[in-house]
Amino acid sequence: MAIFRAHEVRQLSDVELAEQLSKLQLDLMQGRGKVSAGGAPENPGHIREVRRTIARIMTEQNARRAGKQA
């Protein structure tokens, strides 16, 4: 799954943000499921990066929502 930086997130459309958010949330759920089942993740830092990317996307969505209201 792609990890986006802030400038990459700003370039995505609203629809693309929603799609990427759902994909990343699914990826996070699968990664956490693997760890909770007792397995070792292939890349331990991947879960952290996915969480941060989800936060970047949600922050951008909230900023766009606030900008439309103001």
Secondary structure, 3 states (H helix, E strand, C coil): CCCCCHHHHHCCCHHHHHHHHHHHHHHHHHHHHHHHCCCCCCCCCHHHHHHHHHHHHHHHHHHHHHHHHC
